[in-house]
């Protein structure tokens, strides 16, 4: 199940006057209703082409908890590591294909293709293992795919190792960093549109939600901030960026680099990333699972009855990032955008907010009648 996002931007008098996001929603409820819980856990990751391992782990956590069963700690940790690696993979894919073609060398694309294949193969094996005999985090840390991603980032993204990136980057304007393809691209953004998207939205109120004080309908229809930059916002460089440029274009792209470095280090050091998958039980055999992904927070809401699905809802990060009242609409309407550069800047904002979703973009001039 793949969902392509379409965005129409209306302009008038050299300003963005309106936005029409078209995000097709696939209703999962008819597909799952009255299905056996175990069958549903196998089916859900198979029907999603985006963040499939995160979708499968969200289903596992929500459905297990809805039945009143505890999450197995070892499986929980292994699934979290799987989801974290998927996030690295999706972030790198989106960055590589967002680059101008002139900056995508044959060598870089070959290295990316090799690393992607190795990463996909390992994730497939890991997904099969977590269902039967979850591996230890130490076993995952020893996998060569982590070294492959770190090497790819060193040569084409950071210019230094993941560990050096987190520890040594002092100048957020990249003056102390090598000329990698990704950093060259980000330098262009910084020079051309440093304050593009300087808008802050309210964070998702997970504490109220966990306490049962916030209804699902209100939760998913509000313009909350669920972006992946939340995971690294306390880093000193990220603090500097937010103070100077707000939570806009350059800050969000830099956050993805810091998040990737932080995640690769955590995986290679066997750190427990179980907080990437959280679950909240509610009365009436209901449970909500939240899972971190490259594009933000994914939510699955499940109700079970006699080991069968009674109700099921999904709210993907895209549903917040790109909806009519969400981050993208807010950023485009309130940002001062040069009309001649609107297509490029709008494309950058979509890529910064939602790196996984394919999209088309159309700009239409609105002519007022006399």
C-alpha positions as CSV (number, residue, x, y, z in Angstrom):
1,X,0.0,0.0,0.0
2,X,1.8,3.1,-1.3
3,X,0.3,6.6,-1.0
4,X,1.5,9.3,-3.4
5,X,1.0,12.9,-2.1
6,X,-0.2,15.6,-4.5
7,X,0.2,19.3,-3.6
8,X,-1.4,22.2,-5.4
9,X,-0.2,25.7,-4.4
10,X,-2.2,28.8,-5.3
11,X,-0.5,32.1,-5.6
12,X,-1.8,35.6,-5.9
13,X,0.2,38.9,-6.0
14,X,3.5,37.1,-5.5
15,X,2.3,35.3,-2.3
16,X,1.0,31.9,-1.5
17,X,-2.7,32.4,-1.1
18,X,-3.9,28.8,-0.6
19,X,-2.8,25.2,-0.5
20,X,-4.7,22.1,-1.6
21,X,-3.0,18.9,-0.3
22,X,-4.4,15.7,-1.7
23,X,-3.3,12.7,0.4
24,X,-5.3,9.6,-0.5
25,X,-6.3,7.6,2.6
26,X,-6.6,3.9,2.5
27,X,-9.1,2.5,5.0
28,X,-7.4,-0.4,6.8
29,X,-10.5,-1.3,8.9
30,X,-12.3,-3.4,6.3
31,X,-9.2,-5.4,5.6
32,X,-8.6,-6.3,9.2
33,X,-12.1,-6.4,10.7
34,X,-12.7,-9.7,12.5
35,X,-9.4,-11.1,11.4
36,X,-7.4,-13.3,13.8
37,X,-4.8,-11.2,15.7
38,X,-1.9,-13.3,14.6
39,X,-2.9,-13.1,11.0
40,X,-3.2,-9.3,11.2
41,X,0.3,-9.0,12.7
42,X,1.7,-10.8,9.6
43,X,-0.6,-9.0,7.1
44,X,0.0,-5.3,8.1
45,X,3.7,-5.1,7.3
46,X,3.1,-6.8,4.0
47,X,0.5,-4.2,2.7
48,X,2.7,-1.2,3.4
49,X,5.5,-0.2,1.1
50,X,6.6,2.7,3.4
51,X,8.1,2.0,6.8
52,X,7.0,-1.6,6.6
53,X,9.0,-2.7,9.6
54,X,7.7,0.2,11.7
55,X,4.2,-0.7,10.6
56,X,4.7,-4.3,11.6
57,X,6.1,-3.4,15.0
58,X,3.4,-1.0,15.7
59,X,0.8,-3.7,14.9
60,X,2.6,-6.1,17.2
61,X,2.8,-3.7,20.1
62,X,-0.8,-2.5,19.8
63,X,-2.4,-5.9,19.2
64,X,-0.4,-7.6,21.9
65,X,-1.3,-4.9,24.5
66,X,-4.9,-4.8,23.4
67,X,-5.2,-8.4,24.4
68,X,-3.9,-7.6,27.9
69,X,-0.6,-9.3,27.2
70,X,2.9,-7.9,28.1
71,X,5.5,-7.1,25.4
72,X,8.4,-9.5,25.5
73,X,11.4,-7.3,26.5
74,X,13.8,-9.1,24.2
75,X,11.5,-9.0,21.2
76,X,10.7,-5.3,22.0
77,X,14.4,-4.4,22.0
78,X,15.1,-6.3,18.7
79,X,12.1,-4.8,17.0
80,X,13.2,-1.3,18.1
81,X,16.7,-1.9,16.6
82,X,15.0,-3.1,13.4
83,X,12.9,0.0,13.2
84,X,15.9,2.3,13.9
85,X,17.9,0.7,11.1
86,X,14.9,1.1,8.8
87,X,14.8,4.8,9.7
88,X,18.5,5.2,8.8
89,X,17.9,3.4,5.5
90,X,14.9,5.6,4.6
91,X,16.7,8.8,5.6
92,X,19.7,8.0,3.4
93,X,17.5,7.0,0.4
94,X,15.6,10.2,0.6
95,X,18.7,12.4,0.9
96,X,20.4,10.6,-2.0
97,X,17.5,11.0,-4.4
98,X,16.8,14.5,-3.3
99,X,20.2,15.6,-4.5
100,X,20.5,17.4,-7.9
101,X,21.5,14.9,-10.5
102,X,24.8,16.7,-11.1
103,X,25.8,15.8,-7.6
104,X,24.9,12.1,-7.8
105,X,28.1,10.5,-9.0
106,X,28.2,6.9,-10.4
107,X,30.4,5.8,-7.6
108,X,28.1,7.2,-4.9
109,X,25.0,5.6,-6.5
110,X,26.8,2.2,-6.8
111,X,27.8,2.4,-3.1
112,X,24.3,3.4,-2.1
113,X,22.8,0.5,-4.1
114,X,25.2,-2.0,-2.5
115,X,24.5,-0.7,1.0
116,X,20.7,-0.6,0.4
117,X,20.7,-4.2,-0.8
118,X,22.7,-5.4,2.2
119,X,20.5,-3.4,4.6
120,X,17.3,-4.7,3.1
121,X,18.5,-8.3,3.2
122,X,19.5,-8.0,6.9
123,X,16.2,-6.4,7.8
124,X,14.3,-9.3,6.1
125,X,16.3,-11.8,8.1
126,X,15.8,-9.8,11.3
127,X,12.1,-9.5,10.8
128,X,11.8,-13.3,10.5
129,X,14.0,-13.8,13.6
130,X,12.1,-11.5,15.9
131,X,9.0,-13.5,15.6
132,X,10.6,-16.8,16.6
133,X,13.9,-16.2,18.4
134,X,14.7,-12.5,18.8
135,X,18.5,-11.9,18.6
136,X,20.5,-10.1,21.3
137,X,21.4,-6.5,20.7
138,X,25.1,-7.5,20.7
139,X,24.4,-9.8,17.7
140,X,22.8,-6.9,15.8
141,X,25.6,-4.6,16.7
142,X,28.1,-6.9,15.0
143,X,26.4,-6.8,11.6
144,X,28.5,-5.5,8.7
145,X,25.5,-3.4,7.4
146,X,26.1,-0.9,10.2
147,X,29.7,-0.4,9.0
148,X,28.5,-0.1,5.4
149,X,26.1,2.7,6.3
150,X,28.7,4.5,8.5
151,X,31.2,4.3,5.6
152,X,28.6,5.6,3.2
153,X,27.9,8.5,5.5
154,X,31.6,9.2,6.0
155,X,32.2,9.5,2.2
156,X,29.1,11.1,0.9
157,X,27.1,12.7,3.8
158,X,29.1,13.7,6.9
159,X,32.6,13.8,5.6
160,X,33.6,12.3,8.9
161,X,32.5,9.2,10.9
162,X,29.2,9.2,12.7
163,X,30.9,9.5,16.1
164,X,33.1,12.4,14.9
165,X,30.0,14.2,13.5
166,X,28.2,14.2,16.8
167,X,31.3,15.1,18.8
168,X,33.2,17.5,16.6
169,X,30.7,19.5,14.6
170,X,30.9,22.9,16.1
171,X,29.9,25.2,13.2
172,X,26.3,24.6,12.0
173,X,27.2,26.6,8.9
174,X,29.5,23.8,7.8
175,X,32.7,25.8,7.7
176,X,34.6,23.1,9.5
177,X,33.3,20.2,7.3
178,X,34.4,18.6,4.0
179,X,32.6,19.1,0.7
180,X,30.4,16.0,0.5
181,X,27.5,15.9,-2.0
182,X,24.9,16.2,0.8
183,X,26.7,19.1,2.6
184,X,27.2,21.0,-0.7
185,X,23.4,20.8,-1.2
186,X,22.6,21.9,2.3
187,X,25.1,24.8,1.9
188,X,23.0,25.9,-1.1
189,X,19.9,25.9,1.0
190,X,21.5,27.9,3.7
191,X,22.7,30.5,1.3
192,X,19.4,30.8,-0.6
193,X,16.7,30.4,2.0
194,X,18.1,30.3,5.6
195,X,14.9,31.2,7.3
196,X,12.5,29.3,5.1
197,X,9.9,27.5,7.2
198,X,10.7,29.2,10.5
199,X,7.5,28.0,12.1
200,X,7.0,26.0,15.3
201,X,3.9,23.8,15.9
202,X,2.7,22.4,19.2
203,X,4.4,19.0,20.1
204,X,2.1,16.0,20.2
205,X,0.8,15.9,23.8
206,X,1.7,12.3,24.6
207,X,1.3,12.8,28.4
208,X,-2.3,13.8,28.0
209,X,-2.9,11.0,25.5
210,X,-1.3,8.4,27.7
211,X,-3.6,9.5,30.6
212,X,-6.6,9.1,28.4
213,X,-7.4,12.8,28.3
214,X,-7.2,13.3,24.6
215,X,-9.6,11.6,22.1
216,X,-8.3,9.9,19.1
217,X,-10.4,12.0,16.6
218,X,-9.0,15.2,18.1
219,X,-5.5,13.8,18.2
220,X,-5.3,13.0,14.5
221,X,-7.1,16.0,13.2
222,X,-4.9,18.6,14.8
223,X,-1.6,20.2,13.4
224,X,0.8,18.7,15.9
225,X,4.6,18.5,15.4
226,X,5.7,14.9,15.1
227,X,9.0,15.4,13.1
228,X,12.1,13.3,13.7
229,X,14.0,16.4,14.8
230,X,12.4,15.8,18.2
231,X,14.9,13.0,18.8
232,X,17.9,15.3,18.6
233,X,16.6,18.7,19.6
234,X,18.7,18.8,22.8
235,X,22.1,18.5,21.0
236,X,24.0,21.8,21.3
237,X,24.3,22.3,17.6
238,X,20.6,21.7,17.1
239,X,19.9,24.2,19.8
240,X,22.1,26.8,18.0
241,X,20.3,26.1,14.7
242,X,16.8,26.4,16.3
243,X,17.8,29.7,18.0
244,X,19.1,31.2,14.8
245,X,16.9,29.7,12.1
246,X,13.9,28.3,14.0
247,X,12.5,24.9,13.3
248,X,12.6,25.5,9.6
249,X,14.1,24.0,6.4
250,X,17.9,23.9,7.3
251,X,17.2,22.8,10.9
252,X,15.0,19.9,9.9
253,X,17.5,18.6,7.3
254,X,20.4,19.0,9.8
255,X,18.3,17.1,12.4
256,X,18.1,14.2,10.0
257,X,21.9,14.0,9.8
258,X,22.3,14.2,13.6
259,X,19.6,11.6,14.1
260,X,21.2,9.2,11.6
261,X,24.6,9.6,13.3
262,X,23.1,9.1,16.7
263,X,21.1,6.0,15.6
264,X,24.1,4.4,13.9
265,X,26.2,4.8,17.1
266,X,23.4,3.5,19.3
267,X,23.0,0.4,17.1
268,X,26.7,-0.3,17.0
269,X,27.0,0.0,20.8
270,X,24.1,-2.4,21.5
271,X,22.1,0.4,23.1
272,X,18.5,-0.4,24.0
273,X,16.2,1.7,21.8
274,X,13.0,0.3,23.2
275,X,11.6,3.8,23.6
276,X,11.3,3.9,19.8
277,X,8.3,1.7,20.3
278,X,5.8,2.8,23.1
279,X,2.4,1.4,24.0
280,X,-0.5,2.8,25.9
281,X,-3.3,0.5,27.1
282,X,-6.9,1.7,27.5
283,X,-10.1,0.2,28.9
284,X,-12.2,-2.0,26.7
285,X,-9.3,-4.0,25.1
286,X,-8.0,-0.9,23.4
287,X,-4.3,0.0,23.0
288,X,-2.3,2.6,21.1
289,X,1.3,2.0,19.9
290,X,3.7,4.8,18.9
291,X,6.7,4.0,16.7
292,X,9.5,6.4,15.6
293,X,10.2,6.5,11.9
294,X,12.3,8.6,9.5
295,X,9.3,10.9,8.9
296,X,8.1,11.2,12.4
297,X,5.8,9.4,14.9
298,X,3.5,6.6,13.6
299,X,0.4,5.6,15.6
300,X,-1.6,2.4,15.6
301,X,-4.8,2.0,17.6
302,X,-6.3,-1.4,18.1
303,X,-9.2,-3.1,19.8
304,X,-9.5,-6.8,20.1
305,X,-12.2,-9.2,21.1
306,X,-11.8,-13.0,21.5
307,X,-8.4,-12.8,19.8
308,X,-9.9,-11.1,16.7
309,X,-9.8,-7.5,15.5
310,X,-12.7,-5.4,16.6
311,X,-11.4,-2.0,15.5
312,X,-8.2,-0.7,13.9
313,X,-6.9,2.8,13.0
314,X,-3.6,4.1,11.8
315,X,-2.3,7.6,11.8
316,X,1.0,8.0,9.9
317,X,3.4,10.9,10.3
318,X,2.3,12.0,6.8
319,X,-1.2,12.5,8.1
320,X,0.1,15.2,10.4
321,X,3.0,16.6,8.3
322,X,1.1,17.1,5.0
323,X,-2.5,17.5,6.0
324,X,-4.5,20.7,5.3
325,X,-3.7,22.2,8.7
326,X,-0.3,20.6,9.3
327,X,3.3,21.6,9.2
328,X,3.7,21.9,5.4
329,X,0.6,24.1,4.9
330,X,1.6,26.3,7.8
331,X,5.2,26.6,6.6
332,X,4.2,27.5,3.0
333,X,1.5,30.0,4.0
334,X,3.6,31.9,6.6
335,X,7.0,31.8,4.9
336,X,8.2,34.6,2.6
337,X,8.8,32.7,-0.6
338,X,10.2,34.1,-3.8
339,X,7.7,33.3,-6.6
340,X,10.5,32.4,-9.0
341,X,11.9,29.9,-6.5
342,X,8.6,28.6,-5.2
343,X,8.7,25.2,-6.9
344,X,12.2,24.5,-5.6
345,X,11.5,25.8,-2.1
346,X,8.2,23.9,-1.8
347,X,10.0,20.7,-2.9
348,X,12.7,21.2,-0.3
349,X,10.0,21.7,2.4
350,X,8.2,18.5,1.5
351,X,11.5,16.6,1.5
352,X,12.5,18.0,4.9
353,X,9.1,17.2,6.5
354,X,8.3,13.8,4.9
355,X,11.3,12.1,3.4
356,X,9.6,8.8,2.5
357,X,6.5,9.8,0.5
358,X,6.5,10.2,-3.3
359,X,4.8,13.4,-4.3
360,X,3.8,15.7,-7.2
361,X,3.7,19.5,-7.1
362,X,1.6,21.9,-9.1
363,X,1.5,25.7,-8.9
364,X,-1.4,27.7,-10.1
365,X,-1.7,31.5,-10.3
366,X,-5.1,32.8,-9.1
367,X,-6.4,35.7,-11.1
368,X,-8.9,38.0,-9.4
369,X,-11.9,39.2,-11.5
370,X,-12.4,42.9,-11.8
